[in-house]
Structures are given as C-alpha cells and as structure tokens.
C-alpha cells in the first residue's frame, strides 16, 4: 500500500506544481506585457512627433496603474482599499510616477483604480486626435493606439485573475490530506521494518538475544537486514520530506500576492524602478536623434517675425505662379480666338465662345487664387471675362 500511495501522491503533486508554476509564470509575463504596452505607446507617440510633456501623461498613468495593481492585490478587495495605500501614493514624487490632488480624489472613488485609470489614457489619446497631434480617430494608427491600451488592460485582468481565482478548496485540501496520510503510512512502515531488522541482527550477533522468547532460526545473513533497513529508511524518510516540501512550494507559488506570499513575491518595486529608467532614456533619445530632425505629425504654426516673413514669401511665390498661369491662359485665348467674329454686336458666336472656354480649360486643373478677396473689389480681368465668355 505504501508503494501505491507513493505513486498516487507523486502524480497529484506533479500536476499541482505544474499548475502553480504556470500561474506564477503567467503573472510575471502579464506584468512584463503591461510594461511592453506602456513602452509601445510611448514609442508610437514619439514617432508621431508628440511633445514630451504630452507623452509623459499617458506613460505616468501606465506606471501608476502598475504601482496601484501591485499594492491593491496585496490587500483584501472585499474589505476595500486601506488608507495606507493613498497615504503611500502621495509620497511618490517622481515626474513619471506621481498623482495630483484632483486625480487622487477621482481614484479614491473607483473600486478598481489600477484598471480604470487606462480609461484616462484612452480619453487623452482621443483629445490628441482632436487637437491634430496624432492621426484622426478614423485612421488605422489611432486604432493601433487603442489596441495597445486594450492589451494593457488585458494584462492587468490576467494578473488580477491569478489573485482572485484560486485553486478549488476541495482539490487543495484533498491533496494535503493525501500527502499527510502517505507520510503517516511511511512512518508506520519504517517503524515495523526497523523492529524486525533489529531483531534479526541481534539474533545473528547472539542467538540468545531473541526478542520474542522463541528459538530463532534466520535463513539469511545479517548484511541482508542492514540493506533492507537502509533502503526502507531512505524511502520512508526522504520521500515524505520531499512530498511535504513540494506541497508547501505549490501553495506559495500559486499565490504570489497576499499574506504569506513573501517567499514567492514578485519584485514589482524593482521592476518599476527599471521601467522608469527605460522610459526616461527613451525620452532623451527621441528629443535629439542623431543626424535627423525629430518627426512631427502636426504642422508647425508660423508665429512671430520669422513666421510672418515666411508667410509673406510663400504668398508672393503664389502670386508669381498665378500671374504666370494667367499669362499662359491669355496666350492660349489669343490663339483660340479666331479673326471671324459674330456679326451681332461684335461678339463671338456661342460656338466660338464654347471653343474659347475649352481652350481655357485645356491648360490643366488650376488652383483657386489666394487673392479672391481682392478680386471682388477690382474690375474683372481679361482672364475672368474669357472664362465667362464676355469679351
């Protein structure tokens, strides 16, 4: 029966350890996935040329959500978040890891502030799209940014599932009972084997040292008793110790948060410190790229004397181009006009006027002149009369 229990307990413990390690590994991968989402969001905004001040806000919200998730999972969610968490969060003074007074008041009203804070990130991305800092909401790039936000929320939900969805109570307690029963049977077997082997060894030493008052007649040598005693001792001592150790390891690894999880606790504080350094280094590299100018999706505004000069220069260039096009149009009109005019009032016939209009439009699609406001007050030019068929 000891051999059967040993095999049965080994299988159960193997399944339990595998499940526990998988839960712990998924928790670690979800935390790393959360940071990858933060870093991908920062990289996308840098590629679109958003200013550092506006990029730091969603990055700060992301790091703050990771900090809140780690500290809220250590507490009982049913009892509510303790005041120590809010007092501790006010001590954060890093530019990329802090909270304002208004934000703190809003976070206190939320049941799950770590996940709900990503709603602010999505809303802030929408405001950037409205301001023209990033592509509009109907663009694929904006959808990609929201997909990054969703991936961050999914990672946080997986982490929370590890804390809130535990292994069934019946399974863990049945496993613990089976392990303890197996240990008791191993101890009983060790005791019986030890008594019989010692009696046989004593008889081999001196036939008078019998323990049962009967003339013993052993049919094996003393070294056989010693060998059986050693093998049984190894089986009945080390196997229960290993079973008990793996049972405790499985319980600790399956719950990396909460009370009693110090041995399997994730180093979130150290990870956040490393993430802060990576984010700051990314900002420094994006501000001054080596050998090219930083990108900018939003067109730059012209302001000041330099902007006025640039605007005036561009306007003068537009007028020059327009005058050249007008001269070419007039030449085309002169060629298109035939010397034969209509006898009525010296005007061209409708057929000729239509030909002139077609000649005026064969030069290609013309852009609207920037000086339309000035042309309202001035008399119609030859080009305007040619377009309307008035000569």
C-alpha positions as CSV (number, residue, x, y, z in Angstrom):
1,X,0.0,0.0,0.0
2,X,2.9,2.3,0.6
3,X,4.1,1.9,-3.0
4,X,0.6,2.7,-4.3
5,X,0.3,5.8,-2.2
6,X,3.7,6.9,-3.3
7,X,2.8,6.7,-7.0
8,X,-0.6,8.4,-6.4
9,X,0.9,11.3,-4.4
10,X,3.7,11.8,-6.9
11,X,1.1,12.3,-9.7
12,X,-1.1,14.6,-7.7
13,X,1.9,16.7,-6.6
14,X,3.3,16.9,-10.1
15,X,0.0,18.2,-11.5
16,X,-0.3,20.7,-8.7
17,X,3.3,22.0,-9.0
18,X,2.9,22.4,-12.8
19,X,-0.4,24.4,-12.4
20,X,1.1,26.6,-9.6
21,X,4.3,27.4,-11.6
22,X,2.2,28.2,-14.7
23,X,0.1,30.6,-12.7
24,X,3.2,32.4,-11.3
25,X,4.8,32.5,-14.8
26,X,1.6,33.9,-16.4
27,X,1.6,36.6,-13.7
28,X,5.2,37.6,-14.4
29,X,4.5,37.6,-18.2
30,X,1.4,39.8,-17.7
31,X,3.4,42.3,-15.7
32,X,6.1,42.4,-18.5
33,X,3.3,42.7,-21.1
34,X,1.9,45.7,-19.2
35,X,5.3,47.4,-19.4
36,X,5.6,46.5,-23.1
37,X,2.3,48.2,-23.7
38,X,3.5,51.3,-21.9
39,X,6.7,51.4,-23.9
40,X,4.9,50.7,-27.2
41,X,2.6,53.6,-26.5
42,X,5.5,55.9,-25.8
43,X,7.3,54.8,-29.0
44,X,4.2,55.4,-31.1
45,X,3.7,58.9,-29.8
46,X,7.4,59.7,-30.3
47,X,7.1,58.5,-33.9
48,X,4.2,60.9,-34.4
49,X,6.2,63.8,-33.0
50,X,4.0,64.5,-29.9
51,X,5.7,66.7,-27.4
52,X,7.4,65.2,-24.4
53,X,5.1,66.9,-21.9
54,X,2.0,65.3,-23.6
55,X,3.7,61.9,-23.9
56,X,4.6,61.8,-20.2
57,X,1.0,61.9,-19.1
58,X,-0.2,58.5,-20.5
59,X,3.2,57.0,-19.6
60,X,2.7,58.3,-16.0
61,X,-0.8,56.8,-15.9
62,X,0.5,53.5,-17.1
63,X,3.3,53.3,-14.4
64,X,0.9,54.5,-11.8
65,X,-1.6,51.7,-12.7
66,X,1.2,49.1,-12.3
67,X,2.1,50.5,-8.9
68,X,-1.6,50.5,-7.8
69,X,-2.1,47.0,-9.1
70,X,0.8,45.6,-7.1
71,X,-0.3,47.3,-3.8
72,X,-4.0,46.6,-4.2
73,X,-3.5,42.9,-4.9
74,X,-1.8,42.6,-1.5
75,X,-5.0,43.7,0.2
76,X,-8.4,42.1,0.5
77,X,-10.5,43.7,-2.2
78,X,-13.8,42.9,-0.4
79,X,-12.7,45.0,2.6
80,X,-11.9,48.0,0.5
81,X,-8.6,49.7,-0.1
82,X,-6.9,50.8,3.1
83,X,-6.0,54.4,3.7
84,X,-2.3,53.5,3.9
85,X,-2.2,53.0,0.1
86,X,-3.5,56.5,-0.5
87,X,-1.0,57.9,2.0
88,X,1.8,56.0,0.4
89,X,0.9,57.1,-3.1
90,X,1.1,60.8,-2.1
91,X,4.8,60.2,-1.2
92,X,5.6,59.4,-4.8
93,X,7.4,62.4,-6.2
94,X,9.0,61.1,-9.4
95,X,7.9,63.2,-12.6
96,X,6.7,60.0,-14.2
97,X,5.3,58.3,-11.1
98,X,3.1,60.7,-9.0
99,X,-0.5,61.7,-8.7
100,X,-2.2,65.1,-8.5
101,X,-4.8,66.1,-5.9
102,X,-7.7,66.1,-8.4
103,X,-6.6,62.7,-9.8
104,X,-6.3,61.3,-6.3
105,X,-9.8,62.3,-5.4
106,X,-11.1,60.6,-8.5
107,X,-9.1,57.4,-7.9
108,X,-10.5,57.1,-4.4
109,X,-14.0,56.8,-5.8
110,X,-13.1,53.8,-8.0
111,X,-13.4,50.2,-6.9
112,X,-10.5,49.2,-9.2
113,X,-8.4,52.2,-9.9
114,X,-5.5,50.3,-11.4
115,X,-7.5,49.1,-14.4
116,X,-9.9,52.1,-14.7
117,X,-7.0,54.6,-14.9
118,X,-6.5,53.3,-18.5
119,X,-9.8,55.0,-19.4
120,X,-8.0,58.3,-18.9
121,X,-5.3,57.1,-21.2
122,X,-7.8,56.3,-24.0
123,X,-9.6,59.6,-23.4
124,X,-6.3,61.5,-23.6
125,X,-5.5,59.9,-26.9
126,X,-8.8,61.0,-28.2
127,X,-8.1,64.6,-27.2
128,X,-4.7,64.4,-29.0
129,X,-6.6,63.2,-32.1
130,X,-9.0,66.1,-31.9
131,X,-6.1,68.6,-31.5
132,X,-4.3,67.2,-34.5
133,X,-1.3,65.9,-32.6
134,X,-1.9,62.3,-33.9
135,X,-3.9,61.0,-36.8
136,X,-7.7,61.2,-36.6
137,X,-10.0,58.7,-35.0
138,X,-10.9,57.0,-38.2
139,X,-7.3,56.2,-39.1
140,X,-5.5,52.8,-38.6
141,X,-2.8,54.5,-36.4
142,X,-5.4,55.6,-33.9
143,X,-6.9,52.1,-33.8
144,X,-3.4,50.7,-33.2
145,X,-3.0,53.1,-30.2
146,X,-6.3,51.9,-28.7
147,X,-5.3,48.3,-29.3
148,X,-2.2,49.0,-27.2
149,X,-4.4,50.4,-24.4
150,X,-6.6,47.3,-24.6
151,X,-3.6,44.9,-24.4
152,X,-2.5,46.7,-21.2
153,X,-6.0,46.2,-19.7
154,X,-5.9,42.5,-20.7
155,X,-2.6,42.0,-19.0
156,X,-3.9,43.6,-15.8
157,X,-7.0,41.4,-15.9
158,X,-4.9,38.3,-16.1
159,X,-2.8,39.4,-13.1
160,X,-6.0,40.1,-11.1
161,X,-7.4,36.7,-12.1
162,X,-4.4,35.0,-10.5
163,X,-5.2,36.8,-7.2
164,X,-9.0,36.4,-7.3
165,X,-9.4,33.0,-8.9
166,X,-7.7,30.4,-6.7
167,X,-7.3,26.7,-7.0
168,X,-10.5,24.9,-5.7
169,X,-10.7,24.4,-2.0
170,X,-11.6,20.8,-2.2
171,X,-8.6,20.0,-4.5
172,X,-6.0,21.6,-2.3
173,X,-7.3,20.1,0.9
174,X,-7.7,16.7,-0.6
175,X,-4.1,16.9,-1.8
176,X,-2.9,18.0,1.6
177,X,-4.8,15.1,3.3
178,X,-3.4,12.5,0.9
179,X,0.2,13.8,1.4
180,X,-0.2,13.6,5.2
181,X,-1.8,10.1,5.1
182,X,1.1,9.0,2.9
183,X,3.6,10.4,5.4
184,X,1.9,8.5,8.3
185,X,1.9,5.3,6.3
186,X,5.6,5.7,5.6
187,X,6.4,6.4,9.2
188,X,4.4,3.2,10.2
189,X,6.2,1.1,7.6
190,X,9.6,2.5,8.8
191,X,8.8,1.5,12.4
192,X,7.8,-2.0,11.6
193,X,10.8,-2.6,9.3
194,X,13.2,-1.2,11.9
195,X,11.8,-3.5,14.6
196,X,12.1,-6.7,12.5
197,X,15.5,-5.9,11.1
198,X,16.9,-5.1,14.6
199,X,15.6,-8.4,16.0
200,X,17.2,-10.3,13.1
201,X,20.5,-8.5,13.5
202,X,20.6,-9.2,17.3
203,X,20.0,-12.9,16.7
204,X,22.8,-13.0,14.2
205,X,25.1,-11.5,16.8
206,X,24.0,-13.8,19.6
207,X,21.2,-16.4,19.4
208,X,20.3,-15.7,23.0
209,X,19.4,-12.1,22.2
210,X,15.9,-13.0,21.0
211,X,13.1,-10.5,21.5
212,X,10.2,-13.0,21.4
213,X,11.3,-15.9,23.6
214,X,11.4,-18.3,20.7
215,X,14.5,-20.0,19.4
216,X,15.2,-18.0,16.2
217,X,16.4,-19.7,13.1
218,X,17.1,-16.9,10.5
219,X,17.7,-18.2,7.0
220,X,19.6,-15.1,5.7
221,X,22.7,-13.2,6.6
222,X,22.9,-10.1,8.7
223,X,24.0,-7.9,5.8
224,X,20.6,-8.5,4.2
225,X,18.9,-7.0,7.2
226,X,21.2,-4.0,7.1
227,X,20.5,-3.5,3.4
228,X,16.7,-3.6,3.9
229,X,17.0,-1.2,6.8
230,X,18.9,1.3,4.8
231,X,16.7,1.2,1.7
232,X,13.5,1.5,3.8
233,X,15.0,4.3,5.7
234,X,15.7,6.3,2.5
235,X,12.2,5.6,1.2
236,X,10.3,6.4,4.3
237,X,12.3,9.5,5.3
238,X,13.3,11.4,2.2
239,X,10.1,10.7,0.2
240,X,7.8,12.3,2.8
241,X,10.1,15.2,3.3
242,X,10.1,15.9,-0.5
243,X,6.3,15.5,-0.6
244,X,5.8,18.0,2.2
245,X,8.3,20.4,0.7
246,X,6.7,20.3,-2.8
247,X,3.2,20.8,-1.2
248,X,4.4,24.0,0.5
249,X,6.1,25.2,-2.6
250,X,3.0,24.7,-4.6
251,X,0.9,26.7,-2.1
252,X,3.4,29.6,-2.0
253,X,3.9,29.8,-5.8
254,X,0.2,29.6,-6.6
255,X,-0.5,32.8,-4.7
256,X,2.2,35.4,-5.3
257,X,0.1,38.1,-3.6
258,X,-1.5,38.5,-0.2
259,X,-0.4,37.4,3.2
260,X,2.1,34.5,3.4
261,X,3.4,35.1,-0.1
262,X,6.7,36.7,0.8
263,X,8.7,33.8,-0.5
264,X,7.1,33.9,-3.9
265,X,6.5,37.7,-4.0
266,X,7.2,39.4,-7.4
267,X,9.8,42.2,-7.3
268,X,7.4,44.8,-8.7
269,X,9.1,47.8,-7.0
270,X,12.4,46.9,-8.6
271,X,10.7,46.4,-11.9
272,X,9.0,49.7,-11.8
273,X,12.3,51.4,-11.0
274,X,13.9,49.8,-14.0
275,X,10.9,50.8,-16.2
276,X,11.3,54.4,-15.1
277,X,14.9,54.5,-16.2
278,X,14.0,52.9,-19.6
279,X,11.2,55.5,-20.2
280,X,13.5,58.4,-19.3
281,X,16.2,57.2,-21.6
282,X,13.7,56.8,-24.4
283,X,12.6,60.4,-24.0
284,X,16.2,61.6,-24.1
285,X,16.9,59.6,-27.3
286,X,13.7,60.9,-29.0
287,X,14.3,64.6,-28.3
288,X,17.7,64.8,-30.1
289,X,18.0,62.0,-32.7
290,X,21.5,61.7,-34.3
291,X,21.6,63.2,-37.8
292,X,18.0,64.0,-38.5
293,X,15.2,66.2,-37.2
294,X,12.6,64.8,-34.8
295,X,9.3,64.0,-36.6
296,X,6.2,66.0,-36.2
297,X,2.7,64.9,-37.4
298,X,1.0,68.2,-36.6
299,X,2.0,71.0,-39.0
300,X,4.2,73.7,-37.3
301,X,2.5,77.0,-36.7
302,X,4.0,80.3,-38.1
303,X,4.3,82.9,-35.4
304,X,6.4,86.0,-34.9
305,X,8.5,88.0,-37.4
306,X,10.1,84.9,-38.9
307,X,6.7,83.3,-39.4
308,X,5.3,86.5,-41.0
309,X,8.2,86.7,-43.4
310,X,7.8,83.0,-44.3
311,X,4.1,83.5,-44.9
312,X,4.7,86.7,-47.0
313,X,7.3,84.9,-49.1
314,X,5.0,82.0,-49.7
315,X,2.2,84.3,-50.7
316,X,4.5,86.2,-53.1
317,X,5.5,82.9,-54.7
318,X,1.9,82.0,-55.1
319,X,1.1,85.4,-56.8
320,X,4.0,84.9,-59.1
321,X,2.9,81.5,-60.1
322,X,-0.7,82.7,-60.6
323,X,0.5,85.6,-62.8
324,X,2.5,83.2,-64.9
325,X,-0.5,80.9,-65.3
326,X,-2.7,83.9,-66.3
327,X,-0.2,85.0,-69.0
328,X,-0.2,81.4,-70.4
329,X,-4.0,81.4,-70.3
330,X,-4.2,84.7,-72.2
331,X,-1.8,83.4,-74.8
332,X,-4.0,80.4,-75.2
333,X,-7.1,82.6,-75.5
334,X,-5.4,84.8,-78.2
335,X,-4.6,81.7,-80.2
336,X,-8.0,80.2,-79.7
337,X,-9.8,83.4,-80.8
338,X,-10.4,83.4,-84.5
339,X,-10.4,86.6,-86.5
340,X,-14.0,85.9,-87.6
341,X,-16.4,87.3,-85.0
342,X,-20.1,87.1,-84.9
343,X,-21.9,90.0,-86.7
344,X,-24.1,90.5,-83.8
345,X,-22.6,93.3,-81.6
346,X,-19.1,92.2,-82.4
347,X,-19.2,89.3,-80.1
348,X,-18.1,85.7,-80.8
349,X,-20.8,83.2,-81.5
350,X,-21.8,80.7,-78.8
351,X,-19.9,78.0,-80.7
352,X,-16.7,80.1,-80.7
353,X,-17.2,81.1,-77.1
354,X,-17.5,77.4,-76.2
355,X,-14.3,76.7,-78.0
356,X,-12.6,79.5,-76.1
357,X,-13.8,78.1,-72.8
358,X,-12.5,74.7,-73.8
359,X,-9.1,76.3,-74.7
360,X,-9.0,78.0,-71.3
361,X,-9.6,74.7,-69.5
362,X,-7.0,72.7,-71.5
363,X,-4.2,74.0,-69.5
364,X,-5.0,71.6,-66.7
365,X,-6.7,72.0,-63.3
366,X,-6.0,75.4,-61.9
367,X,-5.9,76.1,-58.2
368,X,-8.0,78.9,-56.7
369,X,-6.1,82.1,-56.3
370,X,-5.3,83.3,-52.8
371,X,-6.3,86.8,-53.7
372,X,-10.0,86.1,-54.3
373,X,-11.0,88.7,-51.7
374,X,-9.1,91.4,-53.5
375,X,-10.5,90.4,-56.9
376,X,-14.1,91.2,-55.6
377,X,-13.4,94.9,-55.4
378,X,-11.2,95.1,-58.6
379,X,-12.8,95.2,-62.1
380,X,-12.9,91.8,-63.9
381,X,-9.7,90.9,-65.7
382,X,-9.3,89.6,-69.2
383,X,-9.0,86.1,-67.9
384,X,-12.2,86.4,-65.9
385,X,-14.1,87.8,-69.0
386,X,-12.6,84.9,-71.0
387,X,-13.8,82.4,-68.6
388,X,-17.4,83.8,-68.6
389,X,-17.4,84.3,-72.3
390,X,-17.5,88.1,-72.2
391,X,-15.0,89.9,-74.5
